[in-house]
Amino acid sequence: MTACRVARLPVRTGSDSRLSAVMAEKRKVLGLPLLVLLISVSLLHLFICPFTKVEESFNLQAAHDILYHRLDFDKYDHHEFPGVVPRTFLGPLFLSVLSSPVVFVSSLLDAPKFYTQLIVRASLGVCVIGALWHMQKEVRRQFGSTVAGLFCLTCASQFHLMFYSTRTLPNVFALPIVLVAFTSWMAQKYGRFISLSALVIIVFRSELSIFMGLMLLISLLSRKLGLLQLLYYAVPAGILSLALTVAVDSFFWGKLLWPEGQVLWFNAILNKSSNWGTSPFLWYFYSAVPRALGCTLLFVPLGLLDRRMRLLMFPTVGFILIYSLLPHKELRFIIYIFPVLSLVAARGCSFILCNYQKSWMYKLGSVVVVGQLLTNAAYSSICLYVSHHNYPGGRGMQELHKLLPATADVFVHIDTYAAETGVSRFLEQNRNWRYDKREDMNPSNPEIKMYSHMLMEADVTKIHQLQDTHQPLAFIEGYSNTAFNVFHFPPVSVRLERKTVLMKRKTEAWPQRE
C-alpha cells in the first residue's frame, strides 16, 4: 500500500532539477496555510484560557522571577513555595531568554504585566508547533503530502494537544524535544536522536526513558544502530545533560541537586505520586487516549495496514503499557504519543481519500474523514468554552484590579483555592499593592484584620466566619457542570456557579488613622 505521490524518475537532468526546485517551492507555499492554522489554533486556546492551574505554577513563576527579579534571587518564588519536589530551572530559563525581546518591547509600551504571561506561554506554544511542523516535513518526505496535510489537520482539531501546547508543564517543556527526537529516529539520524533523548530524560521527564528506550531497542535489534555507535553518542550526551542540569539547578536552589532524579525517586521508587489519586491499569487506553484523539482514533487501525506504521506504534503502545504500571495517571503524562497516533490515523485517512474515485464506498469514507475532523473541532470548541470558565482565581484577580483604583492602599490575601485556579505573579500588576499567599491563614486568625481585601473560595461557611471583619465585594462564577438537551439549541449548555469571592474589610474592623 502506498500513499498518493508522484513516482521518482531514475535519471535526473538539468530540467528535472529545475522542476524539482519549482515543485519544492510550490509545496512550501501550499504548506504555509497549515502552519498558520496550527499556530492560530494554539494561540486561540491561549487567548481564550489565558490563566494557569497549580500544576503549571513552578515553571510560570520561575519565568516571572527570571524576567523581573533577575539577579535578585532572594525574591524568587520557589524559596517560599518550593513545591512537593524540586523542578529544573532550565525550561523557564530557556523560555525567558526566548521571550525576552518581546517582553522588552512590551515593557517599553508600558503594557500590563499580565501580557508578559501571554508572551511567555506563546513562546512555548511556538516551540511545540515548530516541532510538530518539523515532524510534518519528515512525514511528507516519507509518506507523501496527503498524509502530511491530514496529520496537520488532525493535530489542529484535537483539543488536548492544542490546549496543552502553551501550558508551562514539565511534560510540555519535554514535548518539542521528544517530537524532534522522534522525527530524527524516523529519519535514522541516530546521533541527534540519542543526544536529544538523553537531554529530555535527564533534565525534564525521566519516564521518557521507556518511550525513547523502546525506539532505541528497535534500532539495535534491526541492526540499523550498533552498540559502539550508541555508546559514542549516549555517553557524552548523558554526561553533558546531567552536568548542565546539576550546575544550573544547584545554583538556583542553593544546594547540590539533580531535580529530575528526585522526581524519579519520589514518583517511581517511593510511589508517592499515588497520594494525588490512582486509576485502573487500562485507564490510558479506555479514557485518556479516546478523549485526546476523539473520532480520529477510529482511523488508527486502518493506518496500521501500512507496515511502516506498525513500527511506529510499537514504542507508542509499549510506552503506555509499561507506564500504566504507575498507579497515578493523568492525560498530560502521555501527551508525547498523541502526534504519533495522529500520524497513524492520518495514514489511514489518506488511504480512503486517495482511492476516492474507485467506488461509492470510498466516496462515503471520504465524507466520514472530513466529518471526523469537523466533529473533533466541535468537541474542541465545547471543551475550550468549558475551560474558559475554569479559572475563577485568575478572573478574581483581574476583577480586583478593575474595581479598585491604582492609588488605593491594598493588602490582599490570596487563599490556596484562588492560587490554584489562575493566580500567578504576572497578575500582581500594581507595584504599590501588597499581595500575600500565606497558606496558614484562616478566618479565626486575629491577623486576618490586616488585609484590606481577600480573594478566596466562595465557601458560605468561611464567608460567615468573616462577617465581623470583611464583607463580599464581588462574586466570580466558574464552571459547575455541563447539561445536554437534544431539544434545545445549542444542545450543550454550561452551568456556572459562584466559585471565588472578593472580600473587602469593613471600616469598623480596622482602627482609623488619626
PyMOL commands that set and color helices and strands:
alter all, ss='L'
color gray80, all
select helices_A, chain A and resi 14-48+54-68+73-75+77-79+90-108+114-143+145-157+159-164+170-186+190-204+208-221+227-253+259-269+272-276+283-303+307-323+331-354+360-388+392-403+416-420+425-427+446-450+460-465+507-509
alter helices_A, ss='H'
color red, helices_A
select strands_A, chain A and resi 411-414+434-436+453-457+470-484+492-505
alter strands_A, ss='S'
color yellow, strands_A
deselect
rebuild
show_as cartoon
